[in-house]
């Protein structure tokens, strides 16, 4: 299935590494202009240079901490001036945060809410009116499987991700009449930078490859997914091929979640 996103502009938060980078690469190769946003200037620069090698559309990059409302406003001022309206928003920024409930401080709760929920709310609000005027828009929220089936010691992530799923449903209902399609991808265990950080924290004496293979062997498909496989789904949801798909929370987990 050939997908052409020529003439579209996509904004991807957390776009310098892992899933964000893979989605940026897939969309740019399909012809979309791609804006990647991240906090780390060095990673952002490296990602930009790498994307330039294979792109079809234009690549733009901006440093921004999406936990900060003022930085988001500053980012959009630059985007509006330098590039113009955003057609595709992928709210991907996030990090793993999970511990026993009674050990989570107010500060940790607020940090997680600002990063995983409020950033998506603020960014979606900023792109919304332009999407309505154009009668075309795509918003994809990257969540995880705990949004549907939270377990013990999965907060605060499971709570903010569940709220992100509710946000997806609300926006999809409000956007449908304007051809703004809003969906969520619920990520399971994917080979990514988060897995790399988990490996480093584990103190394992084996290689990262061995760690990934062993962890993946316990999953229904017998392996972890890849960032490229996630990017394929995002590419579809961002395209006209998904023109009647909205309000969906799609498990991207190789069968891990017991909740469909």
MARDRENNU-232876 format. One line per field, with one value per residue: residue in one letter; x, y negated, z negated of N, C-alpha, C in turn. Coordinates in nm, 3 decimals, always signed. Layout:
BEGIN
residuo: c(a,...)
n.px: c(X,...)
n.py: c(Y,...)
n.pz: c(Z,...)
ca.px: c(X,...)
ca.py: c(Y,...)
ca.pz: c(Z,...)
c.px: c(X,...)
c.py: c(Y,...)
c.pz: c(Z,...)
This chain:
BEGIN
residuo: c(x,x,x,x,x,x,x,x,x,x,x,x,x,x,x,x,x,x,x,x,x,x,x,x,x,x,x,x,x,x,x,x,x,x,x,x,x,x,x,x,x,x,x,x,x,x,x,x,x,x,x,x,x,x,x,x,x,x,x,x,x,x,x,x,x,x,x,x,x,x,x,x,x,x,x,x,x,x,x,x,x,x,x,x,x,x,x,x,x,x,x,x,x,x,x,x,x,x,x,x,x,x,x,x,x,x,x,x,x,x,x,x,x,x,x,x,x,x,x,x,x,x,x,x,x,x,x,x,x,x,x,x,x,x,x,x,x,x,x,x,x,x,x,x,x,x,x,x,x,x,x,x,x,x,x,x,x,x,x,x,x,x,x,x,x,x,x,x,x,x,x,x,x,x,x,x,x,x,x,x,x,x,x,x,x,x,x,x,x,x,x,x,x,x,x,x,x,x,x,x,x,x,x,x,x,x,x,x,x,x,x,x,x,x,x,x,x,x,x,x,x,x,x,x,x,x,x,x,x,x,x,x,x,x,x,x,x,x,x,x,x,x,x,x,x,x,x,x,x,x,x,x,x,x,x,x,x,x,x,x)
n.px: c(+0.084,+0.076,+0.159,+0.109,+0.213,+0.260,+0.274,+0.166,+0.215,+0.383,+0.402,+0.605,+0.645,+0.909,+1.077,+1.339,+1.452,+1.418,+1.083,+0.968,+1.158,+1.159,+0.898,+0.908,+1.092,+0.952,+0.725,+0.846,+0.972,+0.750,+0.677,+0.585,+0.635,+0.830,+0.837,+1.045,+1.054,+1.225,+1.388,+1.663,+1.933,+2.158,+2.086,+1.871,+1.987,+2.147,+1.949,+1.810,+2.006,+2.036,+1.781,+1.774,+1.910,+1.744,+1.504,+1.192,+1.007,+1.045,+1.265,+1.241,+1.357,+1.315,+1.413,+1.245,+1.087,+0.823,+0.681,+0.654,+0.440,+0.484,+0.706,+0.593,+0.410,+0.594,+0.729,+0.522,+0.478,+0.711,+0.685,+0.450,+0.532,+0.762,+0.691,+0.410,+0.065,+0.000,-0.066,-0.065,-0.041,+0.162,+0.159,+0.402,+0.595,+0.736,+0.807,+0.903,+0.743,+0.691,+0.591,+0.534,+0.219,+0.201,+0.449,+0.478,+0.537,+0.382,+0.508,+0.615,+0.378,+0.273,+0.472,+0.446,+0.185,+0.204,+0.387,+0.280,+0.003,-0.093,+0.076,-0.010,-0.273,-0.234,-0.086,-0.262,-0.476,-0.359,-0.319,-0.571,-0.768,-0.664,-0.672,-0.949,-1.030,-0.911,-1.041,-0.924,-0.728,-0.502,-0.454,-0.245,-0.211,+0.038,+0.024,+0.017,-0.022,-0.115,-0.303,-0.548,-0.554,-0.458,-0.211,-0.087,+0.143,+0.192,+0.141,+0.270,+0.220,+0.018,-0.216,-0.205,-0.187,-0.431,-0.599,-0.515,-0.625,-0.896,-0.896,-0.839,-1.079,-1.269,-1.171,-1.187,-1.462,-1.540,-1.396,-1.471,-1.673,-1.538,-1.349,-1.124,-0.927,-0.876,-0.672,-0.535,-0.232,-0.150,+0.117,+0.315,+0.573,+0.843,+1.130,+1.329,+1.445,+1.358,+1.353,+1.624,+1.712,+1.592,+1.730,+1.988,+1.941,+1.891,+2.124,+2.227,+2.458,+2.475,+2.445,+2.276,+2.125,+2.081,+1.930,+1.698,+1.609,+1.556,+1.362,+1.164,+1.094,+0.900,+0.667,+0.349,+0.399,+0.653,+0.864,+0.994,+0.835,+0.926,+1.054,+1.009,+0.787,+0.589,+0.597,+0.493,+0.220,+0.152,+0.200,-0.001,-0.233,-0.199,-0.260,-0.462,-0.556,-0.663,-0.911,-1.162,-1.127,-1.139,-1.119,-1.016,-0.838,-0.566,-0.412,-0.072,+0.105,+0.168,-0.014,-0.009,-0.178,-0.471,-0.701,-0.905)
n.py: c(+0.119,-0.204,-0.511,-0.854,-1.153,-1.405,-1.757,-1.778,-1.869,-1.756,-1.736,-1.610,-1.516,-1.441,-1.353,-1.287,-1.045,-0.683,-0.566,-0.806,-0.911,-0.706,-0.728,-0.988,-0.949,-0.768,-0.920,-1.139,-1.018,-0.948,-1.182,-1.392,-1.711,-1.740,-1.815,-1.790,-1.766,-1.807,-1.778,-1.755,-1.905,-1.806,-1.542,-1.610,-1.754,-1.553,-1.372,-1.527,-1.560,-1.294,-1.235,-1.398,-1.256,-1.068,-1.179,-1.288,-1.494,-1.824,-1.883,-1.996,-2.120,-2.173,-2.278,-2.203,-2.189,-2.011,-1.991,-2.239,-2.505,-2.764,-2.728,-2.569,-2.750,-2.935,-2.772,-2.726,-2.978,-3.015,-2.803,-2.875,-3.112,-3.034,-2.807,-2.736,-2.612,-2.312,-1.987,-1.725,-1.591,-1.432,-1.316,-1.220,-1.244,-1.131,-0.929,-0.636,-0.583,-0.451,-0.319,-0.201,-0.315,-0.467,-0.579,-0.778,-1.108,-1.439,-1.610,-1.432,-1.327,-1.562,-1.624,-1.406,-1.434,-1.684,-1.624,-1.400,-1.431,-1.708,-1.828,-1.708,-1.803,-2.083,-2.112,-1.995,-2.173,-2.401,-2.333,-2.287,-2.478,-2.554,-2.305,-2.264,-2.472,-2.392,-2.161,-1.915,-1.698,-1.526,-1.366,-1.187,-1.003,-0.878,-0.623,-0.375,-0.018,+0.003,-0.192,-0.083,+0.147,+0.124,+0.215,+0.325,+0.100,-0.057,-0.322,-0.659,-0.651,-0.479,-0.609,-0.869,-0.795,-0.664,-0.883,-1.014,-0.847,-0.895,-1.164,-1.132,-1.012,-1.216,-1.429,-1.305,-1.280,-1.547,-1.635,-1.489,-1.579,-1.775,-1.655,-1.596,-1.358,-1.151,-0.940,-0.676,-0.509,-0.227,-0.132,+0.159,+0.373,+0.253,+0.238,-0.011,-0.335,-0.348,-0.082,-0.035,-0.199,-0.066,+0.173,+0.081,-0.004,+0.235,+0.364,+0.580,+0.832,+0.927,+0.870,+0.594,+0.687,+0.955,+0.916,+0.795,+1.001,+1.207,+1.088,+1.045,+1.305,+1.390,+1.277,+1.284,+1.308,+1.390,+1.216,+0.879,+0.586,+0.365,+0.031,-0.056,+0.093,-0.023,-0.276,-0.223,-0.183,-0.436,-0.589,-0.496,-0.578,-0.851,-0.911,-0.944,-0.695,-0.605,-0.722,-0.687,-0.620,-0.682,-0.784,-0.554,-0.328,-0.171,+0.132,+0.174,+0.406,+0.670,+0.863,+0.861,+0.724,+0.803,+0.681,+0.584)
n.pz: c(+0.000,+0.103,-0.040,-0.033,-0.153,-0.065,-0.075,-0.324,-0.671,-0.950,-1.302,-1.549,-1.874,-2.106,-1.908,-1.844,-1.908,-1.925,-1.906,-1.822,-1.643,-1.449,-1.351,-1.249,-1.042,-0.875,-0.799,-0.675,-0.460,-0.319,-0.209,-0.365,-0.519,-0.805,-1.145,-1.409,-1.759,-2.063,-2.387,-2.425,-2.289,-2.151,-2.074,-1.914,-1.704,-1.589,-1.506,-1.320,-1.120,-1.040,-0.939,-0.719,-0.529,-0.409,-0.352,-0.196,-0.214,-0.371,-0.653,-0.984,-1.296,-1.646,-1.964,-2.260,-2.573,-2.642,-2.874,-2.973,-2.959,-2.863,-2.697,-2.499,-2.382,-2.283,-2.101,-1.913,-1.814,-1.666,-1.479,-1.343,-1.222,-1.075,-0.925,-0.904,-0.915,-1.105,-1.001,-1.089,-1.403,-1.630,-1.939,-2.118,-2.316,-2.620,-2.913,-3.093,-3.400,-3.701,-4.009,-4.351,-4.471,-4.714,-4.732,-4.548,-4.491,-4.520,-4.343,-4.154,-4.048,-3.930,-3.742,-3.567,-3.475,-3.346,-3.140,-2.997,-2.969,-2.982,-2.794,-2.554,-2.552,-2.535,-2.293,-2.107,-2.124,-2.015,-1.745,-1.655,-1.548,-1.298,-1.170,-1.166,-0.994,-0.757,-0.713,-0.753,-0.937,-1.156,-1.459,-1.666,-1.949,-2.150,-2.369,-2.632,-2.696,-2.955,-2.985,-2.925,-3.082,-3.371,-3.613,-3.936,-4.088,-3.860,-3.836,-3.814,-3.541,-3.426,-3.500,-3.386,-3.121,-3.082,-3.108,-2.880,-2.688,-2.726,-2.652,-2.380,-2.289,-2.341,-2.179,-1.929,-1.894,-1.886,-1.670,-1.445,-1.265,-1.136,-0.989,-1.134,-1.252,-1.526,-1.701,-1.909,-1.988,-2.161,-2.328,-2.371,-2.460,-2.307,-2.103,-2.195,-2.311,-2.572,-2.652,-2.637,-2.847,-3.056,-3.050,-3.117,-3.378,-3.497,-3.559,-3.430,-3.324,-3.074,-2.714,-2.548,-2.336,-2.407,-2.638,-2.530,-2.364,-2.551,-2.717,-2.526,-2.462,-2.636,-2.557,-2.375,-2.094,-2.100,-2.076,-2.098,-1.965,-1.692,-1.647,-1.391,-1.312,-1.469,-1.355,-1.103,-1.155,-1.254,-1.027,-0.854,-1.000,-0.984,-0.728,-0.422,-0.377,-0.608,-0.637,-0.755,-1.014,-1.344,-1.688,-1.797,-2.009,-1.962,-2.017,-2.018,-2.051,-2.004,-2.093,-2.370,-2.561,-2.748,-2.704,-2.442)
ca.px: c(+0.000,+0.157,+0.103,+0.170,+0.177,+0.313,+0.193,+0.127,+0.318,+0.365,+0.478,+0.625,+0.719,+0.998,+1.107,+1.481,+1.497,+1.321,+0.959,+0.948,+1.247,+1.111,+0.778,+0.953,+1.155,+0.849,+0.641,+0.925,+0.993,+0.622,+0.658,+0.543,+0.728,+0.830,+0.895,+1.074,+1.070,+1.283,+1.455,+1.808,+1.980,+2.253,+2.008,+1.787,+2.074,+2.186,+1.830,+1.785,+2.106,+2.008,+1.658,+1.804,+1.969,+1.644,+1.376,+1.130,+0.964,+1.142,+1.284,+1.263,+1.374,+1.309,+1.427,+1.133,+1.044,+0.678,+0.623,+0.646,+0.339,+0.544,+0.791,+0.503,+0.362,+0.709,+0.748,+0.420,+0.504,+0.815,+0.632,+0.353,+0.607,+0.860,+0.643,+0.268,-0.021,+0.034,-0.174,-0.055,+0.025,+0.186,+0.198,+0.482,+0.688,+0.703,+0.909,+0.847,+0.738,+0.605,+0.638,+0.420,+0.137,+0.229,+0.582,+0.476,+0.520,+0.302,+0.592,+0.622,+0.247,+0.259,+0.564,+0.392,+0.065,+0.247,+0.456,+0.205,-0.135,-0.108,+0.145,-0.100,-0.386,-0.190,-0.049,-0.384,-0.553,-0.293,-0.335,-0.712,-0.841,-0.616,-0.727,-1.092,-1.043,-0.869,-1.124,-0.834,-0.632,-0.476,-0.385,-0.216,-0.158,+0.112,-0.005,+0.065,-0.129,-0.169,-0.418,-0.668,-0.548,-0.353,-0.181,-0.022,+0.271,+0.207,+0.120,+0.164,+0.202,-0.111,-0.322,-0.199,-0.215,-0.577,-0.655,-0.486,-0.721,-1.020,-0.876,-0.852,-1.222,-1.335,-1.130,-1.237,-1.604,-1.553,-1.329,-1.518,-1.746,-1.445,-1.248,-1.006,-0.933,-0.792,-0.658,-0.426,-0.157,-0.115,+0.243,+0.357,+0.719,+0.900,+1.273,+1.334,+1.536,+1.308,+1.402,+1.767,+1.728,+1.554,+1.844,+2.097,+1.903,+1.882,+2.256,+2.254,+2.594,+2.465,+2.434,+2.142,+2.055,+2.036,+1.824,+1.579,+1.563,+1.501,+1.237,+1.066,+1.054,+0.784,+0.551,+0.272,+0.461,+0.787,+0.964,+0.949,+0.811,+1.029,+1.008,+0.962,+0.652,+0.503,+0.593,+0.403,+0.083,+0.136,+0.195,-0.135,-0.330,-0.178,-0.285,-0.600,-0.597,-0.736,-1.006,-1.284,-1.081,-1.120,-1.165,-0.969,-0.719,-0.518,-0.301,+0.047,+0.171,+0.189,-0.106,+0.019,-0.291,-0.588,-0.816,-0.895)
ca.py: c(+0.000,-0.324,-0.626,-0.979,-1.263,-1.529,-1.874,-1.778,-1.902,-1.677,-1.772,-1.492,-1.543,-1.329,-1.305,-1.269,-0.910,-0.574,-0.563,-0.936,-0.920,-0.611,-0.786,-1.101,-0.896,-0.711,-1.026,-1.222,-0.940,-0.948,-1.313,-1.496,-1.795,-1.688,-1.896,-1.710,-1.846,-1.731,-1.864,-1.744,-1.972,-1.720,-1.435,-1.673,-1.785,-1.427,-1.318,-1.612,-1.527,-1.160,-1.240,-1.466,-1.160,-0.983,-1.251,-1.337,-1.628,-1.905,-1.851,-2.108,-2.073,-2.277,-2.235,-2.246,-2.105,-2.020,-2.003,-2.381,-2.570,-2.879,-2.681,-2.525,-2.870,-2.989,-2.680,-2.745,-3.107,-2.991,-2.717,-2.954,-3.210,-2.972,-2.694,-2.745,-2.521,-2.171,-1.897,-1.598,-1.605,-1.305,-1.341,-1.102,-1.267,-1.060,-0.841,-0.539,-0.625,-0.356,-0.277,-0.185,-0.436,-0.548,-0.639,-0.880,-1.242,-1.533,-1.661,-1.329,-1.326,-1.680,-1.609,-1.309,-1.496,-1.789,-1.565,-1.303,-1.472,-1.850,-1.859,-1.668,-1.896,-2.215,-2.104,-1.970,-2.298,-2.496,-2.295,-2.254,-2.572,-2.542,-2.181,-2.287,-2.557,-2.316,-2.041,-1.797,-1.694,-1.398,-1.368,-1.052,-1.006,-0.757,-0.585,-0.237,+0.078,-0.016,-0.282,+0.002,+0.252,+0.088,+0.313,+0.272,+0.030,-0.114,-0.467,-0.746,-0.638,-0.420,-0.707,-0.974,-0.735,-0.644,-1.015,-1.039,-0.771,-0.971,-1.281,-1.085,-0.992,-1.346,-1.502,-1.238,-1.312,-1.687,-1.661,-1.405,-1.659,-1.865,-1.567,-1.585,-1.221,-1.142,-0.802,-0.649,-0.384,-0.179,-0.062,+0.264,+0.379,+0.221,+0.206,-0.156,-0.391,-0.315,+0.052,-0.049,-0.253,+0.041,+0.265,+0.020,-0.007,+0.371,+0.411,+0.708,+0.853,+0.966,+0.763,+0.540,+0.777,+1.070,+0.866,+0.777,+1.133,+1.280,+1.024,+1.067,+1.445,+1.412,+1.212,+1.376,+1.331,+1.441,+1.113,+0.741,+0.516,+0.270,-0.107,-0.068,+0.147,-0.128,-0.383,-0.182,-0.209,-0.581,-0.635,-0.466,-0.663,-0.989,-0.922,-0.935,-0.555,-0.584,-0.834,-0.659,-0.564,-0.783,-0.745,-0.419,-0.307,-0.049,+0.198,+0.203,+0.481,+0.810,+0.951,+0.859,+0.680,+0.890,+0.595,+0.552)
ca.pz: c(+0.000,+0.113,-0.111,+0.008,-0.242,-0.007,-0.104,-0.466,-0.769,-1.071,-1.421,-1.633,-1.997,-2.134,-1.773,-1.816,-1.943,-1.939,-1.828,-1.758,-1.527,-1.347,-1.288,-1.169,-0.921,-0.789,-0.744,-0.584,-0.337,-0.246,-0.148,-0.458,-0.592,-0.942,-1.252,-1.528,-1.880,-2.174,-2.486,-2.417,-2.167,-2.081,-2.008,-1.813,-1.590,-1.526,-1.439,-1.202,-1.018,-0.990,-0.861,-0.592,-0.434,-0.343,-0.347,-0.074,-0.256,-0.444,-0.795,-1.074,-1.434,-1.748,-2.102,-2.342,-2.683,-2.631,-3.007,-3.004,-2.874,-2.796,-2.587,-2.391,-2.314,-2.210,-1.988,-1.810,-1.751,-1.565,-1.374,-1.265,-1.145,-0.986,-0.845,-0.878,-0.989,-1.124,-0.958,-1.162,-1.533,-1.700,-2.078,-2.150,-2.427,-2.744,-2.969,-3.186,-3.541,-3.772,-4.141,-4.442,-4.481,-4.832,-4.721,-4.444,-4.550,-4.444,-4.235,-4.050,-3.983,-3.845,-3.629,-3.472,-3.416,-3.252,-3.026,-2.918,-2.945,-2.951,-2.668,-2.446,-2.553,-2.487,-2.152,-2.030,-2.122,-1.926,-1.603,-1.630,-1.464,-1.160,-1.116,-1.138,-0.876,-0.639,-0.706,-0.746,-1.045,-1.221,-1.588,-1.714,-2.085,-2.188,-2.508,-2.648,-2.722,-3.090,-2.977,-2.926,-3.184,-3.468,-3.717,-4.056,-4.072,-3.724,-3.843,-3.760,-3.397,-3.388,-3.523,-3.284,-2.990,-3.076,-3.079,-2.739,-2.608,-2.734,-2.567,-2.242,-2.258,-2.339,-2.060,-1.809,-1.881,-1.849,-1.543,-1.334,-1.168,-1.068,-0.928,-1.221,-1.302,-1.646,-1.745,-2.002,-1.977,-2.295,-2.306,-2.465,-2.469,-2.177,-2.106,-2.195,-2.410,-2.706,-2.681,-2.662,-2.983,-3.149,-3.050,-3.192,-3.519,-3.550,-3.601,-3.363,-3.272,-2.934,-2.616,-2.527,-2.243,-2.485,-2.726,-2.447,-2.319,-2.665,-2.758,-2.421,-2.454,-2.723,-2.497,-2.292,-1.964,-2.121,-2.049,-2.108,-1.840,-1.653,-1.628,-1.253,-1.306,-1.523,-1.257,-0.995,-1.197,-1.260,-0.888,-0.807,-1.069,-0.942,-0.585,-0.373,-0.379,-0.734,-0.634,-0.833,-1.141,-1.447,-1.821,-1.827,-2.090,-1.897,-2.086,-1.936,-2.159,-1.969,-2.166,-2.515,-2.643,-2.752,-2.672,-2.298)
c.px: c(+0.088,+0.086,+0.182,+0.120,+0.232,+0.218,+0.145,+0.246,+0.287,+0.456,+0.485,+0.705,+0.799,+1.049,+1.252,+1.531,+1.382,+1.201,+0.938,+1.033,+1.199,+0.988,+0.814,+1.013,+1.049,+0.765,+0.719,+0.953,+0.867,+0.588,+0.617,+0.660,+0.718,+0.903,+0.920,+1.106,+1.126,+1.353,+1.606,+1.858,+2.071,+2.181,+1.925,+1.868,+2.113,+2.069,+1.801,+1.880,+2.078,+1.884,+1.681,+1.854,+1.864,+1.512,+1.325,+1.077,+1.074,+1.148,+1.312,+1.280,+1.378,+1.329,+1.311,+1.109,+0.892,+0.606,+0.593,+0.550,+0.397,+0.633,+0.708,+0.452,+0.473,+0.737,+0.649,+0.430,+0.606,+0.761,+0.537,+0.425,+0.694,+0.800,+0.496,+0.190,+0.032,-0.087,-0.182,+0.021,+0.040,+0.242,+0.270,+0.570,+0.642,+0.820,+0.840,+0.853,+0.640,+0.670,+0.517,+0.351,+0.178,+0.366,+0.589,+0.446,+0.429,+0.380,+0.601,+0.489,+0.236,+0.349,+0.505,+0.268,+0.106,+0.307,+0.364,+0.061,-0.145,-0.036,+0.055,-0.220,-0.345,-0.158,-0.172,-0.467,-0.492,-0.309,-0.481,-0.780,-0.795,-0.668,-0.875,-1.110,-1.010,-0.958,-1.039,-0.736,-0.618,-0.403,-0.369,-0.150,-0.090,+0.091,+0.063,-0.048,-0.188,-0.284,-0.549,-0.670,-0.436,-0.334,-0.120,+0.112,+0.297,+0.177,+0.257,+0.135,+0.064,-0.225,-0.320,-0.227,-0.365,-0.648,-0.631,-0.581,-0.857,-1.012,-0.893,-0.997,-1.295,-1.301,-1.182,-1.384,-1.624,-1.494,-1.389,-1.589,-1.660,-1.333,-1.114,-1.016,-0.831,-0.790,-0.540,-0.362,-0.111,+0.003,+0.268,+0.508,+0.779,+1.049,+1.289,+1.434,+1.490,+1.354,+1.552,+1.792,+1.692,+1.666,+1.958,+2.066,+1.902,+2.015,+2.294,+2.398,+2.594,+2.453,+2.291,+2.061,+2.001,+1.920,+1.692,+1.521,+1.497,+1.368,+1.128,+1.015,+0.931,+0.657,+0.479,+0.335,+0.605,+0.898,+0.905,+0.919,+0.926,+0.968,+0.952,+0.820,+0.551,+0.487,+0.500,+0.258,+0.057,+0.122,+0.056,-0.237,-0.318,-0.223,-0.434,-0.647,-0.678,-0.848,-1.136,-1.250,-1.060,-1.177,-1.118,-0.845,-0.664,-0.399,-0.189,+0.142,+0.193,+0.104,-0.090,-0.104,-0.406,-0.715,-0.805,-0.906)
c.py: c(-0.124,-0.440,-0.750,-1.092,-1.397,-1.645,-1.882,-1.818,-1.831,-1.729,-1.650,-1.530,-1.419,-1.267,-1.274,-1.127,-0.810,-0.580,-0.694,-0.952,-0.828,-0.665,-0.905,-1.054,-0.843,-0.819,-1.112,-1.149,-0.932,-1.085,-1.424,-1.583,-1.755,-1.784,-1.805,-1.804,-1.757,-1.828,-1.867,-1.796,-1.881,-1.608,-1.491,-1.702,-1.658,-1.367,-1.396,-1.574,-1.390,-1.160,-1.306,-1.368,-1.086,-1.054,-1.269,-1.478,-1.701,-1.863,-1.980,-2.053,-2.192,-2.215,-2.291,-2.143,-2.115,-2.011,-2.147,-2.450,-2.688,-2.838,-2.631,-2.645,-2.931,-2.904,-2.710,-2.882,-3.092,-2.909,-2.795,-3.052,-3.145,-2.875,-2.707,-2.640,-2.378,-2.086,-1.770,-1.624,-1.467,-1.338,-1.217,-1.120,-1.195,-0.978,-0.747,-0.593,-0.534,-0.316,-0.255,-0.318,-0.526,-0.615,-0.750,-1.016,-1.328,-1.586,-1.561,-1.316,-1.442,-1.672,-1.516,-1.364,-1.600,-1.729,-1.483,-1.343,-1.618,-1.890,-1.825,-1.762,-2.029,-2.214,-2.082,-2.096,-2.397,-2.462,-2.288,-2.348,-2.567,-2.414,-2.196,-2.368,-2.482,-2.195,-1.916,-1.806,-1.553,-1.424,-1.224,-1.065,-0.873,-0.733,-0.450,-0.148,+0.065,-0.116,-0.204,+0.098,+0.221,+0.197,+0.246,+0.209,-0.016,-0.264,-0.535,-0.726,-0.585,-0.519,-0.814,-0.918,-0.704,-0.776,-1.053,-0.965,-0.841,-1.097,-1.245,-1.072,-1.125,-1.422,-1.438,-1.272,-1.456,-1.715,-1.592,-1.486,-1.755,-1.787,-1.575,-1.449,-1.205,-0.998,-0.789,-0.515,-0.345,-0.084,+0.042,+0.260,+0.367,+0.192,+0.055,-0.204,-0.361,-0.175,+0.048,-0.101,-0.148,+0.143,+0.209,+0.018,+0.132,+0.423,+0.544,+0.714,+0.891,+0.845,+0.712,+0.632,+0.900,+1.032,+0.852,+0.911,+1.211,+1.221,+1.050,+1.209,+1.475,+1.348,+1.308,+1.407,+1.378,+1.343,+0.976,+0.686,+0.420,+0.131,-0.125,-0.013,+0.048,-0.241,-0.350,-0.211,-0.359,-0.640,-0.612,-0.561,-0.809,-1.015,-0.922,-0.791,-0.523,-0.687,-0.810,-0.595,-0.677,-0.733,-0.607,-0.422,-0.171,+0.008,+0.227,+0.280,+0.628,+0.908,+0.951,+0.829,+0.779,+0.812,+0.553,+0.401)
c.pz: c(+0.000,+0.045,-0.072,-0.081,-0.191,-0.035,-0.247,-0.553,-0.899,-1.182,-1.512,-1.755,-2.035,-2.006,-1.744,-1.839,-1.930,-1.847,-1.754,-1.634,-1.414,-1.276,-1.202,-1.037,-0.823,-0.723,-0.645,-0.453,-0.253,-0.191,-0.241,-0.501,-0.738,-1.035,-1.370,-1.644,-1.990,-2.268,-2.467,-2.283,-2.085,-2.006,-1.893,-1.686,-1.515,-1.448,-1.312,-1.089,-0.956,-0.901,-0.725,-0.486,-0.353,-0.319,-0.205,-0.100,-0.331,-0.591,-0.871,-1.215,-1.529,-1.885,-2.184,-2.452,-2.689,-2.766,-3.043,-2.907,-2.798,-2.679,-2.470,-2.313,-2.228,-2.087,-1.876,-1.743,-1.639,-1.449,-1.283,-1.173,-1.039,-0.886,-0.806,-0.955,-0.995,-1.087,-1.042,-1.291,-1.596,-1.838,-2.131,-2.274,-2.554,-2.792,-3.067,-3.328,-3.613,-3.903,-4.231,-4.467,-4.597,-4.829,-4.616,-4.507,-4.463,-4.324,-4.120,-3.976,-3.884,-3.723,-3.522,-3.401,-3.312,-3.126,-2.937,-2.887,-2.902,-2.823,-2.549,-2.437,-2.490,-2.338,-2.064,-2.017,-2.022,-1.778,-1.560,-1.529,-1.319,-1.095,-1.081,-1.011,-0.749,-0.614,-0.687,-0.862,-1.101,-1.353,-1.634,-1.850,-2.116,-2.337,-2.533,-2.694,-2.862,-3.093,-2.982,-3.043,-3.282,-3.572,-3.838,-4.019,-3.928,-3.721,-3.856,-3.611,-3.360,-3.403,-3.414,-3.145,-2.975,-3.047,-2.934,-2.647,-2.611,-2.648,-2.420,-2.201,-2.249,-2.212,-1.932,-1.786,-1.835,-1.711,-1.423,-1.226,-1.089,-0.996,-1.002,-1.288,-1.413,-1.695,-1.841,-1.968,-2.117,-2.283,-2.415,-2.480,-2.330,-2.196,-2.089,-2.299,-2.552,-2.746,-2.711,-2.804,-3.087,-3.161,-3.134,-3.342,-3.581,-3.603,-3.539,-3.312,-3.125,-2.843,-2.608,-2.437,-2.316,-2.577,-2.649,-2.404,-2.432,-2.710,-2.654,-2.413,-2.539,-2.667,-2.403,-2.157,-1.975,-2.093,-2.080,-1.969,-1.811,-1.638,-1.488,-1.238,-1.362,-1.422,-1.141,-1.030,-1.202,-1.119,-0.830,-0.868,-1.026,-0.799,-0.551,-0.365,-0.505,-0.748,-0.710,-0.967,-1.239,-1.580,-1.864,-1.917,-2.051,-1.974,-1.986,-2.025,-2.129,-2.049,-2.316,-2.598,-2.635,-2.719,-2.526,-2.273)
